Amino acid sequence: MTPPPTDPTVGELSEGAILGRILARLGGSDALVGPGDDAAVLAAPDGRVVATTDTLVHGPDFRLAWSSGYDLGWKAAAVNLADIAAMGARPTALLVALAMPNDTRASFVEQVAEGLRAACDALAPGCAVEGGDLTVSDTLTIAVTALGSLDGRAPILRSGARAGNVVAVAGRLGAAGRGLAILFDRFRDAAGEPVRVDHDALGDDDAAALAAQLRPTPPIVDGMAAADAGATAMMDVSDGLVLDASRMAAASGVTIDIDSAELGAGPAAALTGGEDHALLAAFPSADALPEGFRVIGRVVERGSHAVLVDGAAYAGPGGWDPYRDWDAHGG
């Protein structure tokens, strides 16, 4: 089917024309100087700026057969907002760089912009895309830098957990990993190449798991609540609970003991599933937990293992590693 003339490829448009289509879908800006100049000018009343960056690359990070432009815009925003929240900060701005093949349709770029705006509006009101870059590449890539404000709080590091603390989580665990398994198990051809998702063939539970993978909803406001409640350590759970808990334990010089009974149904998926973008935190006691967090374990003195599950060393898979787990297929 020949695309309509109103949907040209980016190779048929100038950079200015592509940028105009993007800006029309990003909404207004509260920055001192917003998109459209050489650089944005942002207020930093706290005197400190929290910054993070994350890149989504076609292949190891997403497949176009499985994700729409809107999905990608939403996810690119969400994964970066989660890192800001994990520091106890309030997200204030995103800077987005798009590298696209020349045959990318303008409508796809517009969908990415709409997904970015929708995720900011839903997850971190007041945060917006304030600038970025456009370029040509054989591989579709979305690189996002997120900025945030501590608003007078101390940053919550992953190195602050202490023996005697409780370990708690805000957000879902395991759903995104299950969604990825559904994509790999049910939406690939005989050669292993991704095929379009038949959403009508999904039951409610599978559809929810797929949504958790393609459009994650990290609990952004809970990060600030955790900081206000005295969290001693916190981090985004992006690569699986066991793997990320081991990182917190290593940084803090402690061992984290997870209670599998507190993980709900399917604890194996909760332990190893990646891309949940929940918040893992340590608190002085269960009495200090803010709304949204639930206790899933405790911090003990450093032993021979960084992470225990029900008091025993965990011997299962360690979580998601794109260098190890990418199957090198396109889609």
N, C-alpha and C positions, 0 to 999 in steps of 0.2 A: 504494500500500500504506500503510495507516494505521500509524504508529509505535506500538509497544506503550506502555502507560501507564508503564512503567518507564524510558522514554526521553523525558522531557518536553523542551520547548524551554527555553532560558534565560529567556525571557520569562515562563514559567510558574513559575519558581523564584525564591526570594529570593537576594540576594547571598551570604548565609551558607550557604545550601544548595549553591550552585554552588561556593563556596570549600571546603566540606566534601568535595565529590566530588574536587576537585583535590588537596587535602592528603592524601587517602587514597591517592593514587597517586604522590606525590612521594617517599615514603620518609622515613627519619629525617634529623635535622639535627645537625651537630656545632657549630653556631653557639652563642655564649654565650646568645643569645635568638634562636630560630628563627621560622618563620612562625606567625602567629596573633596577634601583638601589633601595636601601632601601627607599630613599626619593628623590624627585626632589629638585633642587636648582634653584631658580628663582631670576632674578635681580629685585631690587626694587629701581630704580633711584630716585623716588619721596620721598623715605623714609617712605611712608605710603602704606598700603595694604588694599584695600576694599575686604571684604569677605562675602559670603552668602552661604547658603546651602538649598537644596530642595530635597525632597524624593518623588518618584513615586512608589506607592504600587499597585500591582494587586488587583483590587476590587474597592476601593474608587477612585483611580486616573486613571486607565485605565482598559480596558478589552481586552484580547488577541484575542477575536473574532472580535474586531473592529480595533485593531492596529497591524501593522507589527513591526518587530524588528527595521527596519529603522525609522518608525514613532516614536517609543519610544526613540531611540537615539537622533533623531532631537529634539523632545519635551523636553527631559531631559536637553539638552543643552540650548534650547531657553528660557525656563522659568527662568533659572539661569542667563543667559546673560542679560535678561531684568532687573533683580534686580540690577545688577552691573550698567547698563545704567541709572537706576532710581536715582543713587547717583551722576550722572554726570561723571562717571568714564569709562575708557576704559578696556574692558575685556582682561585679559592676559593669564589665564590658568584655566583649569577644572581638578578636581580630582574626579574620578568616581569609586564608589563601586557597584558591582553587587552581589546580593544574588539570587541564582537560584536553582530551583528544579533539582534533578539529571537527570530527563528525558528531560531537555531542550536541543534542538539540537544545535550543534556547529554552524550551518549555521545561526541560530537565533542570537547567540551572535555576529557573524560577521556582521550581518545586524545592530545590535545596534551600533557597532563600526563605521560602515560606516555612519549611521545617525548622530552620534556625530560629526564626522569629517566634514560632508557636512554642518551641521548647523553652525559650527564655521567658515568654509570657506565662507559661504554665508552671515552670519549675523555679524561676528566679525573677519575679516581677521587678522591674527597674533595671535589669541587665539587658543590654542590647548589643548588636553588632555595630561597632564604631569604626571599622576600617578593615583593610585587608589587601589582597593582591590577586591578580588574574594572570595566568600564563598558559602556554601550550605544553602538553606532555603526551606521550604515547600511553601513559598510565594515569587514569583518573585518581587524583589525590586531593584530599581535603585536610588542610593543616589549620588547626585552631589554637590560638593563644588566648587564655582566659585570665582576666585580672579581677582582683577582689580587694575588699577593704576589711580590716580587722575591727574597725569601729571601736577602738580602745581596748580590745581584748588582747591577751597574749596568744600567739599562735600555738595551736595544739599539735605537737610533733608525735611521730610514731615511736620516739625514744623515751617517753615518759612513764611507761607502765611500770608498776612496782608490785612486788610480792604482797599479797593481801588484797589487791584490787579485784573487783569483779570485771568480767569481760562481757560486753553487751553489743548488740547490733540493732541498727535501724534500717528498715527496708527488707525486701525479699531476698532469700538465698536459694539458689538452685534453679529458679525458673528460666533464667536466660540461658544457662547451660543446657537445660532440657530443650529449649527452643532451638538451639544450635544443633542438638542431636536430631531433632525432627527434620531440620533442613538437610542434614547430611544423610539421614537414613531414608527419607521419603521423597526428596526432590532433587535427585540426580539421575542421570541416564546410565546406561550400561557401562559407559566409558568413564563414569565418575564426574562428568561435567554437570554443573548446576542447571536445573530446568525451572521454569516459572512455577511459583507456588499456587496451588489450587486451594484458595482460601475456603471455598465452598465445601471442600472435603474434610475440613478440620472441625473437630468437636470443640466445645467451649474451653475445656482445659488445654487442649493443644493450641488453640487460638491465643489464649492468654500467655502461654509459654512463648509462642512466637513473637507476640507483642513485646514481651519482656526482653527478648533478644534484639529485635529490630528498632524498638522505640523505648529504651529504658527510662524509668522514672525514678531517679535517685532522690532520696529524701533530703533535699538541699537545706531546708529550714532547720532540720534536725541537727545539722552540723553546728549552727550558731547556738542552738539550745544546749547542745552538749558542752560547748565552751562555757556558756553561762552557768552550767550546772557543776563545773569543776572537773571535767574530763581530764585525765592525766595523759592520755595518748589517744590518737585517732588516725584512721586511714581509710581510703576508699578500697572496697573489696572489688577489684577488677579481674583478678586472675584466679579466683577460687579462695574460699575461706582458709583452708589449711595453708596454702602457699603464702597468702597475705598475712595471716596470723604469724607465720614463721618469720616474716620480715619484721613485723612489730616486735616479736620476741627477741630477734637478733639485735635490733637497734636498741632495745631496752635492757638487754642482758638478763632476760628472764625466760621462764617457760610458761606457755599458755596451755591450760588444760580445758578442752572443750567438752561440754556435756551433750552428747548426741541426742539425748531425750528432749533437749530444749530446741532442737532444730526442726521439729515437726515431722510430718510424713516425708519419706524419701531423704533421710539424713545423708546418704552417700552423695546425692546430687548437690545438697547444700554444702558439703565439705569440699567438693572439687569443682563444681560448676563455675565457669568464668563469666565475666561481663555482667554481674548482677549490679554493680555500682551501689551496693549497700554501704553503710558506714559502720566500721568496726571500731569500738572505743573501749577504753578502760576507765573505770570510775573508782573513787575511794571506797564506796560501798553501794549496795543495792538501793539504799535510801536516797542516794544522790541522783538516781536515774531520772532524766526528763521524759516527758511523754514522747512516745515513738520508739524508745529503746526497750529492749528486753534482754535479760541476762542469759548468756549461753555458756558461761564458763568462769574461770578464775585465773588469776596470775599467781604463780608459785616461784620459789627460788629456782635459779637456773640449774637444770639438770643436764643429762647427756643428750636430750632431745629438745628442740625448740618448741615443738607442739606435741601435746598428748591428746588423745581422744578417750574419754572415760578412764583417765588415769594410765593409759597404756600408749606406747609409741605407735604412731600411725604409719601403716605400711602400704597404704593405698596410693593411687595416682596423685601427683602433686599439683594439679591445676593446669591452666592454659598457658602455653608458651608458643608464640607465633613462629619462632625459629625452629621449634621442634614439631609443632602440630599442624602447620599449613601443609595442605596436600598438593600444592603447586598447580591446582586447576584454576581456570579463569572464571567464566560465567558472568 
